[in-house]
């Protein structure tokens, strides 16, 4: 078997587990075939600009516990991939050109929804592409879980745990804004794991009166604090029927920094209780991957190596019903895995007393 030359890039927001997945692909590939890896700098930007370096086997040592990505990353919106902007660069043509200049047999892309859409675009343009699903949002269609998600759940849950003590000490309502613009998986798991009283998700539009009722009910039972986990993309009932533009105009007119600040203000005005907002933000993306994500990223990387060996391109690795497998890129690109409002985990949360702001 001739030596395989494989390009690898990480794209979109960083998360714990990227380096572990890079390591998994490399170590498994070294054992399965004669292979050389080309590291592409800063995601698709590096593929567009032609910035890359040949990697040595030693470059993959020590990556299992390392957060972030040794390759660097950037956001290159899919909607602009076929748009020629002021720099007059045809991005798709440039990526194909540099793929050929690097003499690649395959390109490995580690990323979320946008990354997978561009990966599918390149696959349809004739390049050999394999995807690996990473995102703290856990919203990639067709896979039970993405690496990076469990690490972020641990981090966000730790935030909720720590907020409990200060909320209880001061008798406050604490509104914790968790990452998740379109899908609420991270907020849901952190809210349940941290013992939140209210969880507000993008998939379940909320009525603020129901949230206020929950806070007042707790107060009437001599529970002097409440914990509310809010996904950054949460919407109230009025906003849920609006187009995005109208929703953004409404929020701009309200002049709140985010939905969490609006929720906190509404609760404070209605109940008289002091309400504070906590935004852990990019803290949720940082640090070393959890043990779970180290194992998952290694499994995904090893399966990607098998796909390279078998020349089974145009696919993305996935966990399907508890087993590692793959899905065609064309089947998952552009699709989002949302939290079903009637899912068992939501039902479990509700039956244990968590309010979602719905009826």
N, C-alpha and C positions, 0 to 999 in steps of 0.2 A: 504494500500500500504506500503510495507517494505521501510525502509530508503534507499535512494540511496546514494552511495558513488562515488563522481565524482572527477577525477583528472583534473587539469587545468595547462597549461603551455603556455608560450609565447616564440616564436622561431624566429630566424633571426634578421634583423635590427629592432631596436626599432622605435617607432613613436608615436605621440600624439594620444590618444584614446584607447590605450591598457588597461589602468587602468579603463577607463570608461566602456569598454566592459566587463572586469572582474566583475565589479560592477553590470552591467546589467544582466549578467548570474546569479550571486548570488542572487540579490534582487528578480528577477522574480522566481527563483527556490524556494526560501524560502516561497514565496506566493503560489506556485503551488503544492509543495510536501514536504515531510520530506527528507531533503538532508544534506549531510556533504561534504565539499570540502577539497581536498588535494592539496596544492600548491606544484608544482614540480619546483625545482630551476633551473634556467639557461637553460630553453628550453629542447630539447631532450637530452642534456648532463646530466641533472638531472635524466631523465628517464633511461638513460644508466647506470649512476653511482648509482642510487637509493637514491638520496638526495631529500628529500621532508619534508613537515610539514603539520599537520592538521590545517586548518584555522578556526578561530572563526568568528561568524557573525560580530563582531566589526572590524575585519580586512578589511572589505569591505567599511567601512565608510570613507568619505572624499576623495574618489578616482575619482570622476567625473571630477574634474578640474586638476588632477595631471598628469603631463607628465611622459614619460618613462614607466617602468613596475615594480611593486613591487615584481614580481617573478624573475626578472633577465632574461637575454636572452643570447643566443650564436648562432653562425652559425655552424651547423653540416651538411656539404654538402651531399646532397642525393646520389650523385655518390659514396660516400664512405660508405654508410650505410651497405652494404653487404660485404664490404672489411674488412678482419681481418688484422689490422696493427700491429705495433711493440708491442703494449700493450697486444696482443693476446686476445682481447675482441671481442666476437661475438655480435655486437651491437644490432642486431634484437632480438637475443635470450635474451640478457640482458634486453631490453625494455619489452619484453613479461613477463619475470620473475618478474621484479619489478612491473609491472601492476598487476600481480596476488598477489604479496606480499602485495601490498597496498589495496588489496581487492576492486578494483575499479569495478563499474558497467559501467563506461563510462569515456572516456578521451576527454577533450576539448582542441583543439590546436588552438592558435591564431597566424597567420603568413601569409607569402606570398607564392610565387610559390614553393620554396623548401620545406617549411613547409607542404604544401598541398600534395606534392609528397610523403613525408614520412608518412603523415597521411593516405594516400591511401594504402601505403605499409602495415602499421599496421592493417588497416581495412581488407585487403586481408589475413593477417595472423590470422584473427579471433577476433581481439579486437574491442570493441565498441567505435567508434571514431566520433566526430563531429568537423567540422572546422569552424573557423571564419576568414573572409578575411580582413587582414590588410596589407597595404603597401602604402608608399607615392607615389609609381610608378603607382598605379591604373591599374595594368596590369594583374590582375587575371581574367582568362577566366570565362565567364558566369555571371558576376555581373556588373551592371551598374557602381558601384562605390565601393571603398574600404574605410574603415575608416583609417584616417591618411592622405589621399590624400588632402582633402580640407584645412586642417591645414597647410600642406606643401606648397600648392598653395598660401595661405595667406602670409606665411613667404617669399617665393621666390619672390612674387609680391612686397612685401615691400622692398626687396633688389633692385629690378628693379626701383621702385619709387625713392629710395634714390640715386641710381646711376645717375638718370636723372639730378639732380641738379649739381652734381660735373662734369658730362660730359659736360653739357651746359656751366658751368663756365669756363672750361679750353679748350673747343673746341676739345674734345677727342672722339675717337671711344672706347667705353667700351664693352668688351666681357665678358658676365656673364655666367659662367658654372653652369648649373643646373643639379641636380641629375637625373639619368635616363640612364641606360646603354643599355638596350634593347628596352624599350618603351619610347616614348617622351611625354606622357600625361602631366607630371608636367611642362616641359619646354614650351609646347604648351599653357597651361592655364596661366602660369605666364607671358609668352611673350605677349599674347593678353591682359591680365589684366593689365600689366605694360606698355603697349604701345611700345613694342619693334619694331624696324624697320626691323630686320631680325630674323628669328627663324630657327635653324638647328636641325633636328630630326634624330634619327637612321633610321626611316622608309622612309625618303625622302633624298636619297643621293644628296649632293650639289655640284655645280660647283663654285669654289671660284671666278671665273670671274664674275658670276652673283652677288655674294655678293659685290665684289668690285664696280661693276656698280651701285649698290644701294647706296653705301656710296658716290660715286662720284656724283650721281644724286642729293642727298640731299645737298651736298656741293655747287653744281651749283645753287641751289635754296636758297642759303644763310642760310642753316641750318648747323651750324658749328659742330654738333656732331651727332653721331649715336649710337644706342643701339642694341647689337646683343646678343640674348639668344641662347646658345649652349648646347644641351644635352650632357652629358659626353660620350655617345655612338655614337654621330654623326659621319658620314663617308662621305668622298667625293666620287665622281663618280668612281675613280680608285679603291678605297678601297672596294666599295660595291660589286665588282665582285670577290674579293679575299677570299680565305679561311681564317679563323681566325688566323692561325699560320703565314701565309704570311703577313697578315695585321699587326700583332704584330711585325714581323721582320722589316717591312717597317717603322713603327713608332719608333722602337728602333734605327734604322739607322738615322732617322731625328733628334732624340735627343731633342724632345720637351717634357715638363712635361705632357702635355695633348693636346687634339685636339684644345682646346680653345687658347692655346699659339701659335699653328701653324697658326690658323686663324688670330689672332692678328698680328703676324709677317708678314704674307702674305699681309694683308691690309696695314700695315705701309709701307712696301717696295714699294707697288704699288701706294699708294696715297700720301705718305709723311706725312700723318696725324699721330699724336701720338696715339697709340693704347695700351690700358691697359686691363689686365685680372683681373676679380674678381671671386673668387671661394668660395661661402658661405659654401659649403661642409655640414658637419654634423649639422651645424646651422639649416638646413632645417628639421631635425628630432626632434629638441628639443622643450622644453617648453610645455605650456598647450594646450590642444586641442581646436580648434575653437568650437563655439556653434553648428555649423552644425555637426561636428564630434562627439560631446558629444551626440547629439540626435541620430545620425546614429549608434554609438557604443552601445547605450542603446537599440535601436530597434533590432540590431543584437543579442545582448546578451539575450534579452527577448525571441527572436525566438529560440535561442539555448536551452533555458530552456524548451520551449514547446517541442522541439525535444527530450530532455532528458525524459520528462514526458511521451511522447508517445512511448519511446524506438525506435525512428526512427533514427537509427544510419547509419554510412557510408555516411553521407551527409555533405555539407558545406553550411552555410547560405549565401544568396545572395540578392541583390536588383535586381529584374527582372522586367523591364518595369515599374519602379516606385513603385513596391510592394515588401515587404520583403517575401522571400520564401527560397528555398534551391535547390541545385544541387547535384547529386551523386558525391562523391569524384572521382570515376573512370572516370567520364566524363570531369572533369576539370583538373585533375592532369597532369602536364607536358605540359599544353597548356598556351600560353601567349596571352593576349589581346593587340594587337598592334594598333597604330593610323593608320586608313586607310588613304592613301594619298588622296583619293577622298571624305573624310568625309565632312559633312556639316560645321563642325567647322573649318576645314582647308580651305574650300572654302570661309567661312566668313572672315577668316584672310586675304586671298589673295585679296578678293574684296575690303577690307579696306586698301590695300596697303602694307601689310607685305610680305616680300620676304622670300622664303624658299630655295633659291639657286638652284631651279630646273628650267626647261624650261617653 
